[in-house]
C-alpha cells in the first residue's frame, strides 16, 4: 500500500512539474471501466474480471500526452491452497502519441498508441497468500471521439509484468494480460 501511495504522489508531482514547465499544457481527467482478460499461464491462476480506474493526462501538444493511470481489478485467484478474492492494483505512467482528425463542426477523431511502465500489486484476501508487488509495462491502442471539452474513449492495453507467486518457494515469472476499457475524458482549458 505504501508503494501505491508513493507512485500516486510521484505521478501527481510529475504532472504538476510538466504543467508548470509547458505553458500550453492542458490537463485532462479520464475515468474508465472494462475487463481484464488473463492470457497464457496467467489464466491458470486468475479469472477474467472487471477493471475500474482513473487516468490523469497532460496534453503537451495536440498529438502528445503524458498519462498517469491507477486501476483496480477485484478478481479471484485459483491457487491450490485457496480459491479466494484478490485485489489487483496497477499504477503506471506513459506517453500517448495520437493523430487529430476533424469529423465535423466540433467533433474530432483522435486515434492513439501508448507505451508506459509502472507496477502492479496483488493484495490477497486469503491469509495463507502473501501480497506481492512487481514491475509492469504496457502497450496501448485506442481512440477518442472528442466533442468540445468532453470525449468518449476506448482502449485496448497489453500488459506485461513480472509475477511473484504468493506461494513460498516459487520463482518470479513474466506474464501477460489484456485490458479492454471504455470511458470518458474531460479536457480542462
Secondary structure, 3 states (H helix, E strand, C coil): CHHHHHHHHHHHHHHHHHHHHCCCCEEEEEEEEEEEEECHHHHHCECCEEEEEEEEEEEEECCEEEEEEEEEEEEEECCCCCCCEEEEEEEEEEEEEECCEECCCCEEEEEEEEEEEEEEEEEECCCCCCCEEEEEEEEEEEEEEEECCEEEEEEEEEEEEEECCCCCCCCCEEEEEEEEEEEEEEECC
